[in-house]
Amino acid sequence: MIQTNKTINLVDKISFSFEVVIAFILLIVVAIKVVEIVFNLVGANISILTMEFEAVLSTMLVLIIGIEFIRMLCKHTPESVIDVLLFAIARQLVIYQDNTMDLFLGIVAIFGLFAARTFFVQDRWLKKEKKEEK
């Protein structure tokens, strides 16, 4: 099966739309949790959402990682690989907070990915674009 630019652009647009929908749903969940906290502070023990916030956040992050993985399969660029890794490591940092050393290693890994993106990936693509302009 030959991939065309139209197909890749369509998949990219659809995956971006899914990301926006997931972000909107997460925004609604956060707003509901804020309302629950306010009611709990007042003394009314109200639970609007039965699912724990960490479970919702974990599920949303897994979906985002899946969407970024789809984009990576379509684009085949180093940036898309780094994006998938960033989301996966960020999920581990946010959801699984076992000990300080794991947190530190996750932060170092994210720093390393940002450094790789900044110094290696972008420099290589900028040099390639400059050669094409000449």
Secondary structure, DSSP 8 states (H G I E B T S, - for coil): ----HHHHHHHHHHHHHHHHHHHHHHHHHHHHHHHHHHHHHHT----S--S-HHHHHHHHHHHHHHHHHHHHHHH--HHHHHHHHHHHHHHHHHH----HHHHHHHHHHHHHHHHIIIIIIHHHHHHHHHHHH-
